[in-house]
Amino acid sequence: MENDSSSLASIIIWSGAAISLLGLAGLVWCILRVSKAKRAKLNDDEMRKVLQSALPLNLGALFLSVIGLMLVIVGIFIA
C-alpha cells in the first residue's frame, strides 16, 4: 500500500512540476513579447493593442504556474 501512494505522489509532483514549467514558459514569452514591443517604440494605440493581447496570456500562464505549484504541494503532502 505504501508503494501505491508513493507512486501516486510521484506522478502528482512531476505532473505539477511540468505544468508549472509550462506556465513559467508562458510568462517568459509574455515578458519577451512586451519588451520587444517596448523596444520597437510603438505609439500608444499599438502598444495598448500589444498589452491587451498579452494580458490574457499572462494571466493564463500565471494560473498554470499556480496550479502546478499547488499540485506539487499536494503531492508532497500525500508522500
RAVENVEN-V748640 format. One record per pair of residues at least 6 apart in sequence whose C-alpha atoms are under 8 Angstrom apart, sorted by sequence separation. I is the first residue (numbers start at 1). J is the second residue. D is the distance in whole Angstrom. If there is no record, write none. Layout:
# RAVENVEN-V748640
I|J|D ; I|J|D
This chain:
# RAVENVEN-V748640
38|47|8 ; 37|47|7 ; 37|50|7 ; 34|50|7 ; 34|51|7 ; 34|54|8 ; 33|54|8 ; 30|54|6 ; 30|57|7 ; 30|58|6 ; 26|57|7 ; 27|58|6 ; 26|58|7 ; 27|61|6 ; 26|61|5 ; 27|62|7 ; 25|61|8 ; 23|60|8 ; 24|61|7 ; 23|61|4 ; 24|62|7 ; 22|61|8 ; 23|62|6 ; 23|63|7 ; 23|64|5 ; 24|65|6 ; 22|64|7 ; 23|65|5 ; 22|65|7 ; 20|64|6 ; 21|65|7 ; 19|64|6 ; 20|65|4 ; 19|65|7 ; 20|66|7 ; 20|67|7 ; 21|68|8 ; 19|67|8 ; 20|68|4 ; 19|68|5 ; 20|69|6 ; 18|68|7 ; 16|67|7 ; 17|68|6 ; 16|68|4 ; 17|69|7 ; 15|68|7 ; 16|69|6 ; 16|70|7 ; 17|71|8 ; 16|71|5 ; 17|72|6 ; 15|71|8 ; 16|72|5 ; 15|72|8 ; 13|71|6 ; 14|72|7 ; 12|71|6 ; 13|72|4 ; 12|72|7 ; 13|73|8 ; 13|74|8 ; 12|74|8 ; 13|75|5 ; 12|75|5 ; 13|76|7 ; 11|75|8 ; 9|74|8 ; 10|75|7 ; 9|75|5 ; 8|75|8 ; 9|76|7 ; 9|78|6 ; 10|79|8 ; 9|79|5 ; 6|78|8 ; 5|78|7 ; 6|79|5 ; 5|79|7
